[in-house]
């Protein structure tokens, strides 16, 4: 089954229970709700950072959550919108940095996930593609941090670990985030399929 076909089938299963509603309106409602919840989950995952003092380690949770949620929603642009939603949820969650900065930070990662998902040869529900997505998205986040002069904490970390070591850690934790994301997506699929089977 192709990536496109799989995304459509998941959507059809989700929306088939909306028989008494206008399908398009319900479809839009579920997608918007999914984006809001995905942003909340990602922001909460970021808030759960282990504070190990290692550059990039927080991606295991927040980027893993973003990858899983982007696969679950499956719509074009979902990654970007989840990134924006994450930044907005960052305000009540108390995430560091200004809202605009966080929109750029998490939005950039989301854009990369969307671009990778658009490549016909890549199936983002596969482990290797999820790892590639995690590496690419976290590399973009690293580039955003390097180009930014807004955070003295980032500069201190680069001085402590060195630029190349920090870059390697971002790639490494991006790969781990990809594995975390595909694990979360797989668990969701299994639970959803069990529920669908029990309802039939």
N, C-alpha and C positions, 0 to 999 in steps of 0.2 A: 504493500500500500504506500503510495507516495506521500510526501510531507503535506502537500496541498489537500489531498483527499482525506488524510487523517484529521487535519484541522477542521475541515468541514464536517466530518462525521461527529467529532466531539461537540461542535456547536449545535448540530442537529439534535443530538441526545439531550443537551442542556435545555434547548428551547422547545422540545416537543411537548413538554408539560404545560406550555403556555397556550393551550388550545382555545381557551376562553378569552384570550387577550389578542390585541393587535400584534402580530408576530414581529414586525419591524420595531415597534415601540418597546416591546418586551426584550427583544434582542439588544437594542441600544441600552436599555436599563441595566441588563445583566452585565454588559461590557463595562459600562461606567462604574457600576458597583464593584466589579472585579478589579478595575484599575485603582479605585479608592482603597479597597481592602489590600490589594497587592502593595500599594505604597505604604500602608500602615504596617504590614508585615515586614517589609524591607527596612523601614525606619526603625521599627522595634528591634529587628535583628542587628542593625547598626548600633543601637543603644546598648545591646548586650555584649559589646566589645570586651574582650578579655583583659585589655590594658596590659599586654605583655611587653610593650615597648618595642615591638618588632614591626617595622613598616609593612603595611599591607595585610597583616594577619586578619583584620576585621572582615575582609572580603569573604572569608569562609562562610560567614553567616549572611551578611547583607547582599553580596553579589550572588551567592548561591540561591537566596530567596528570590532575587530579581530574575534569575535565569529560569527557575522553576515556575514562577508566576507568569513570565512572558510566554513560556511554552503552553501553560494551561489556557491562557486567554487566546493565544494563537493569531490574533489580528495584526495586520500591518501597523506599525507605529506604536504597538503596545509597550515595547521596551522604553521608548522615549517618554511616553506618558506615565509609565510607572516611575521613571526617574524623577519626573516633575512632581508626581504625587508624593514620592518619598521626601523630596525637599520640602514640600508644604507640610507634611506630617512632622518634619523635623522641628518645626516651630514649637508645637505643644510637647513634643518628645524631648526637647532641650538638646538637640544635636548641635555640635559646634559649627561656627561660621554663620555668615549671613544667608538669608533665603536665596538671594540671587546667586551667590557663590555655590550653594548646594545644588541649585537647579543646573548650573553648569557642570558640577562634579558628577552628579548621578544621572543627569540628562545625557551627558556625553557617553557614559557607559551604556545607557539604554539605546542610544543611537547606534552604537557599534553592534549591539545584539540584534537590532532590527536589520541593519545592513547585512550581517552574516546570514540571517534567516532568509533574506531575499535571494541568496545564491542558490540556484537550482540544484547543484550537486551536493549541497549540504543539508543534512537532516538533523535539526537541532535536538531531536529526541534521542539521538544516539550518543553514546559516551564520548567518542572521539570528537564529535562536533561540539558537544557541551563543553569539553575541556578547551577546545579552540576558542569558543565563545568567551569563556571565562578569562583566558589569557589575553585575548584581544581587548575585551572590555576593561580589564584591570590595567592593561598597558595604556589605554586611552586615559584612564583616571590618573595614572602616574604622570603622563605627559601634561595633563591639566595641572597637576600639582607643581610640576617642575616649572611650567610657564607662569605660574601664579606667584605673586609676591605678597599675597594677603595674609599668609599664615607663617608666623615665626616658628611655630612648632615643626612645620615641615622642614624648614631650613635647618633646625637643630638636629632633626633625625638624619638628614643628609650628611651633616657634619659628623655625626656619631657613627653612622654605618657606611658612609661613602656612597657616592652616586651609583656606581656599578652594582654594589651589593644590594642597595635598595631596589634597583631595577630588577635584579634577579629575584628578590623576595616577592616583588609584585607579580612577576610572571609565575612564580611557584604557587603563591596563594590564589592567583587567578585560576590556575589549573585545578587546585583543590576546590575552589568555589564552583567550578564547572561540574565536578563530581558530586558536590553537595546538591547542586541544582537539579541534576538529572536524577539523583536519588529521590529528592522531594517530589519531582514530577512523576516518577515511576510509582511512588507510594500513592499519590493522588489518583493516578489512573487505575490502580488496582482497587482502591477503596470505592472509586466511582463505578467501576465495572461490577463489583460485588453488590453495590446498592441497586444498580440497574437490573441485575439478574434477579435479586430478591423481590423487586417490584413487579416483575413480569409473571 
